[in-house]
Each structure stands twice: as structure tokens, then as C-alpha cells.
């Protein structure tokens, strides 16, 4: 099946099969794919926390509003985090990036102030979300991106001190009675001519 066909059939899972599994090889591939995600100037201001421990998933579920069951019943949760402190980020890029990239950051991001820095850093993490969802579709892994969580509680649970949580993605195998799957609820999008323009 082509990638286009897989994108036509992927959807946001609302109900998982608790007995569904993802192979270790697939999880390893997802980790490698996330590590290869693009970011402006190769900034990589992120952490991707893979959680399969049932006790930790239960705690995260309690901090996830209406997403609780998805978190508990999915195979794993991937928590997307960003560096909290711009000084920590600057130390990282000074150690890893060429002078031209650092100059870009200083002249076009840092010069606009702390709020602009934090916004820019978060945008980089969202780029990796698109990569993950596409990879899952290509690998026939079901997924659910979730902003409906309590990031501060996630941070308390995960204790990854230099990073803060932005959002999470559940991955696993859909339940056969998930009413959101396209064969039950047809997938809808705006017409292509409304959102894709040519000049």
C-alpha cells in the first residue's frame, strides 16, 4: 500500500485494544525516526519519553482528563517535552552547532525576547509530532495525539527536570469497536482546492 493510501486510512484512535502489542523492533524504529526529526538550525530542543510501565501509565492517565482510557489501554505513551530554560538550550547548541546556526539563533530568535524563544522552541517539537504520526501510519501503528493532558502533573510524574511536557501520543492497536475508525465514521477533510493553492 502506498503512503498516500495509508494516510487515507489513518485516523485518531479513540479506543484501544488493551491486549494489542507493538513489537520491540517497531518501537526501536520509532525512536530512531523521532531522533531524525527535522528542526530549525538542527536545534533539537526536545526529549521523547516512551512510557510502557503500567503504573506510570495509570498515573499519567489520571492527569489526562477524557484521554485517561486511551493512555491506560494503549501499548505505550510517548511524551513530547521541550527544554524549559533558554540558557540550557544555548549551552546545547554552543556545544553541537556550527557558528552560522548559532548566529541565526542569536540574531533572529533570541533578539526578539524570551517569549519568542519559548514559542520557537515549542514549534520545533511540533515538527517532530508530524514525523511520528506519519511514521505510525506507514508502519500500521495506531496513534492518538493528545493535548488534553495536564502538563504540570506529567512533569511531576516523569521528573525530567530540565524539560517540560507539551503533549503526548498514545500508540497501540485500535479496538475493533472504536467508533472513530473510517469504516464506521467516514474521514472528512476540507476540499483540497480550498486549502491547496497554486500561483
TADANOR-V62669 format. One record per residue. N is the residue number from 1. RES is the residue in one small letter. SS is DSSP state (2 for helix, 1 for strand, 0 for the rest). PSI is psi in radians with two decimals (NA if undefined). Layout:
n = (N;N)
res = (RES;RES)
ss = (SS;SS)
psi = (PSI;PSI)
//
This chain:
n = (1;2;3;4;5;6;7;8;9;10;11;12;13;14;15;16;17;18;19;20;21;22;23;24;25;26;27;28;29;30;31;32;33;34;35;36;37;38;39;40;41;42;43;44;45;46;47;48;49;50;51;52;53;54;55;56;57;58;59;60;61;62;63;64;65;66;67;68;69;70;71;72;73;74;75;76;77;78;79;80;81;82;83;84;85;86;87;88;89;90;91;92;93;94;95;96;97;98;99;100;101;102;103;104;105;106;107;108;109;110;111;112;113;114;115;116;117;118;119;120;121;122;123;124;125;126;127;128;129;130;131;132;133;134;135;136;137;138;139;140;141;142;143;144;145;146;147;148;149;150;151;152;153;154;155;156;157;158;159;160;161;162;163;164;165;166;167;168;169;170;171;172;173;174;175;176;177;178;179;180;181;182;183;184;185;186;187;188;189;190;191;192;193;194;195;196;197;198;199)
res = (x;x;x;x;x;x;x;x;x;x;x;x;x;x;x;x;x;x;x;x;x;x;x;x;x;x;x;x;x;x;x;x;x;x;x;x;x;x;x;x;x;x;x;x;x;x;x;x;x;x;x;x;x;x;x;x;x;x;x;x;x;x;x;x;x;x;x;x;x;x;x;x;x;x;x;x;x;x;x;x;x;x;x;x;x;x;x;x;x;x;x;x;x;x;x;x;x;x;x;x;x;x;x;x;x;x;x;x;x;x;x;x;x;x;x;x;x;x;x;x;x;x;x;x;x;x;x;x;x;x;x;x;x;x;x;x;x;x;x;x;x;x;x;x;x;x;x;x;x;x;x;x;x;x;x;x;x;x;x;x;x;x;x;x;x;x;x;x;x;x;x;x;x;x;x;x;x;x;x;x;x;x;x;x;x;x;x;x;x;x;x;x;x;x;x;x;x;x;x)
ss = (0;0;2;2;2;2;2;2;2;0;0;1;0;0;0;1;0;0;0;0;0;0;0;2;2;2;2;2;2;2;2;2;2;2;2;0;0;0;0;2;2;2;0;0;0;1;1;1;1;1;1;0;0;2;2;2;2;2;2;2;2;2;0;0;2;2;2;2;2;2;2;2;2;0;0;1;1;1;1;1;1;1;1;0;0;2;2;2;2;2;2;2;2;2;2;2;0;0;2;2;2;2;2;2;2;2;2;2;2;2;2;2;0;2;2;2;2;2;2;2;2;2;2;2;2;2;2;2;2;2;2;2;2;2;2;2;2;2;0;0;0;1;1;1;1;1;0;0;0;0;2;2;2;2;2;2;2;2;0;0;0;0;1;1;1;1;1;1;1;1;1;1;0;1;0;0;0;0;0;0;0;0;0;0;0;0;0;0;0;0;0;2;2;2;2;0;0;0;0)
psi = (2.35;2.83;-0.68;-0.78;-0.65;-0.63;-0.49;-0.47;-0.25;2.68;2.97;1.99;2.35;-0.34;2.21;2.73;1.96;-0.39;-0.05;2.56;2.74;2.35;2.71;-0.63;-0.71;-0.73;-0.74;-0.73;-0.74;-0.68;-0.76;-0.69;-0.78;-0.68;-0.38;0.08;2.54;2.65;2.64;2.32;0.35;0.71;-0.65;1.03;0.63;2.89;2.54;1.94;1.99;2.16;2.02;-0.22;2.10;-0.64;-0.72;-0.68;-0.70;-0.78;-0.75;-0.66;-0.68;-0.33;0.52;0.39;-2.24;-0.05;0.06;-0.92;-0.63;-0.72;-0.76;-0.67;-0.28;2.96;-0.77;2.80;2.39;2.07;2.17;2.15;2.74;2.60;2.30;-0.77;2.15;-0.48;-0.69;-0.70;-0.76;-0.63;-0.69;-0.84;-0.52;-0.52;-0.30;-0.35;2.69;2.86;-0.69;-0.69;-0.71;-0.69;-0.68;-0.85;-0.83;-0.70;-0.54;-0.20;-1.07;-0.63;-0.30;-0.06;2.97;-0.70;-0.69;-0.66;-0.87;-0.70;-0.77;-0.74;-0.77;-0.65;-0.63;-0.69;-0.65;-0.49;-0.70;-0.44;-0.78;-0.69;-0.81;-0.83;-0.67;-0.73;-0.75;-0.76;-0.78;-0.52;0.13;0.68;2.25;2.61;2.76;1.84;2.43;2.05;-0.18;1.11;2.98;1.64;-0.68;-0.66;-0.65;-0.78;-0.69;-0.64;-0.77;-0.44;0.82;1.49;-0.59;-0.08;2.74;2.59;2.41;-0.84;3.09;2.81;2.19;2.45;2.61;-2.51;2.21;2.64;2.52;-0.42;0.40;2.02;-0.14;-0.14;2.56;-0.52;-0.31;-0.88;1.75;2.45;2.40;2.51;2.75;2.64;2.45;-0.68;-0.28;-0.49;-0.23;2.02;2.69;2.48;NA)
//
